[in-house]
Amino acid sequence: VGLMLAGALVAALGDISFNMMGYIVIFFNDLFTALNGVIMKRTAEEYRKSKMTVLFLNSFLSAIGVAIIIAFVPGEVEKVQNFAEWGNSNFVFYLVFASLLGSVLNLAIFLCTSTNSALTTTVVGCLKNVLTSYLGMFIGGDYIFSWLSFLGINISIAGSLIYAQATFRG
C-alpha cells in the first residue's frame, strides 16, 4: 500500500498540467469510497442487516445527500429543470440505463466488500484499472507524458500487483 501511495506522489510531482481542484476532488472521492466500503461492511455485520437492506439504506441516504446539495447550491435546481436534453429520448434512455448499471455496480462492489475486506476490494478495483491506465496514455489525447509521471504510475501499479499477490497467497 505504501508503494502505491509513493507511486501516486511521484506521478503527482511529474504532473505537468497540475490542477489543485482536481487533486482535492480525487482525494475526497478516494476517502469517501474507502469510508463507504468500511461503513457498509460494519453495518451489515454489527446490526445484522441483510445485504439488500444495507445496500438500500446506503442508496437512499446517498440520494438524500445529493438532493440536499442540489437544493442548497444556488442555481442548481434551475439548471436541472432547464436542461435542454430532457426532451431527447436518447438522452433519457441512456440516463436511465446508466443509472441501472450504477445500481448493478454498487451491488457488485457491496457483495465483494462483504465477502472480502474493503481494502482488498479497493485494490482489486485498482488492478482492474492497470490496463485502463496504460491504454489511457495513448487513447483520448489528454495525457501529457513526463518521465516522472510515467515512473510514478509504474511504481503505483507495481505496488498494486505486490499487494494483490500477498493478499491472495494468504
Buried (B, 14 or more C-beta within 10 A) or exposed (E): EEBBEBBBEBBBEBBEEEEEEEEEEEEEEEEEBBEBBEBBBEBBEEEEBEBEEBBEBBBEEEEEEEEEEEEEEEEEEEEEEEEEEEEEEEEEEEEEEEEEEEEEEBBEBBEBBBEBBBBBBBBBBBBEEBEEBEEEBEEEEEBEEBEBBBBBBBBBBEBBBEBBEEBEEE
